[in-house]
Each structure stands twice: as structure tokens, then as C-alpha cells.
Amino acid sequence: MLAYVYFSFMQNAQHEIRISVMDSHTAGEPTRVVLAGGPELGAGSMAERRERFRSQFDHYRQALIHEPRGCDALVGALLCPPEDPASAAGVIFFNNAGYLGMCGHGAIGVAATLHVLGRLGPGKFQLETPVGNIQCQQHANGETTISNVASYRYRPAVKVTAPGRGEITGDIAWGGNWFFLVEDHGLTLEIENLPALTEFACGLRQALASQGITGANREEIDHIELTGPSRKAAARNFVLCPGLAYDRSPCGTGTSAKLACLHADGKLKPGEIWRQESIIGSQFSASYEAGDQPGYVRPYITGRAHITSQAEIILQPEDPFRWGITVPDHG
Ligand code: PYC
């Protein structure tokens, strides 16, 4: 109770708050890296700090991501001191609906940001996330390769009854977040088809939840990935994110989940290049190494982020929307 009173008081404290951020986009998908002025999460693993962020400082997430200072597609990245001094930083990713495990496009955005700020030179470095450490390599041509957390297909050919569409079959896979990947969806993966893709994927996500279909440890499947052929790459996708925005990029964690499924089906060999195209036509280049356990892969995702702005987010005490415009549950 005392803690609640304290945090409510802090949230409404009548002073101006300034948060220093750098924004970028990776293959079209935006990332906002919090450089200073964000919540102080203290010590512990990134998973523990993410829980502290969620339970005590969620108003910061809302201020940074919701309108009028953010937008639904935006992913935030809070930089934290790492647990392991050998890591470049710890990072917690968040969006309009809550907190992510990992974020591939976001990690590439973090790498580009640290690079332009001169905090990192070219070469390899490690980032700590709530779901494990990832390795990054900044290339001379401006691209970044991330070696993501170990990824795997949890269950193949799972059937779910989708509203108005009957039985749909998809794979459940982990790529740092939980994905339901569907190939046989009958929809055209073109940007003009966005409303139909979004409606179908939203229905599918709700159907998974209501039919009790989850990832391992009963974790919610909060990303839907519809895949299909591409004229320019190995495949194209449409990814619905937890807050119902679509991923403008090919989705780093979604591409990792896809690599795990391709591996499980014997359709892609270790080291072979897989070019994944997004619904807006941007691409990631991907490959994998066999993981430490059978069925697991270590994905490599290469993409490029471009810096779009550096700013100070200002939260004035008298602003009624200082903590963002509250939107109903995205569930
Ligand atoms: O690139 O992993 C990703 C991602 C997840 C949600 C948005 N982008």
C-alpha cells in the first residue's frame, strides 16, 4: 500500500520530466531508444527489471509510446546498465500493449543508435535482454547482424478455429517472442490488403487465447505471422504485433521463428541464406546455426537502421496527457 501511494505520488509529482531519446527505423519499423531520463529500475536480471518497469513505471511506457508523443507502431528500448560488465548494455523493449521478450528490428535500432552516438565502434558486442543475451555485429556498410536467442518450433500443425474462417493450421514457434505462423491463410500479402490481414490475424489471436492454445509454460502467443511467396525474396510476411499494429519490418523475432520452422521441416540448411520480405517490401537477410539442443537454432538476422531524430520528450506537469492517451485493452 505504501509503495502504491509513493508511486502514485511520483507519477503525479508536479515537476517537468525530460526524457532524452533517439529514434530510428529498421526496414520501416520505428524504434525509440531511451538514452537518459527514463525510469531507474535498479539491479537484477533484465527479466527482473522488466517486471519492475511493468509494475512500477508503466506510465513511462505509455508516455513514450502512446499518442501524443508516440504511435502504435513504435517500439521503445530502455537502455540499462548490464549485469555482465562485458555486455555493451541491457535493454528492455516495450510497445503500445506492454513489454516484449526480444525485438530484432529494435536491437538493430539500438546498435545503430549506440554507433552514431560514438558509444560503440564497429565490431561485435553483446546486449542483455529479458529472454537472454544476444550478440551484435556492426558492419562498415551500416548494416547490423544480430545473433538472436536460441529459437525453436514448439508445436507443428496446430489447428485453431478462426471466426468466420473455419479451421486454420499453423506452427507455434519461439524466436524471442511467441509466434503462430500460418502459410495456408488464403490472403494476398500485399499492403493494399492491410485491413483484411489485420482483421484475420486479430481474430486468429483471439481464437488462440480463447481455445487455450499457448506457447511453452502457458505463455500467451501474442504475435501472428502470415507467410507467403515473394517475388524478390525467399518469402514475404505480415506480422501482427501484440498491440495490433503490423510490423513494417520483416520482424527479427518472427524471422527467427520462421528459421526454426524451416529447420524443423528440413527446408533450410545451417548457413543457407534466407531473405525475408515484409509487407511493405523491406528485407532482412537471415541464416542460422544449429543450436545446443536438438531442434533449436541460433538465428542470424542482418538489417539496417536509419536514424530519424534525436529529441527530448517533455512531460509538463499541467499537461492532462503527460502520461499519454490511455487506450482500452488491446487484448
Ligand atoms: O523485429 O522482432 C522484431 C519485432 C517484434 C515486434 C516488432 N518488431
Residues whose N, C-alpha, C, O or C-beta is under 5 A from the ligand:
A	BS01	PYC	M102 C103 G104 H105 G106 C241 D247 C251 G252 T253 G254
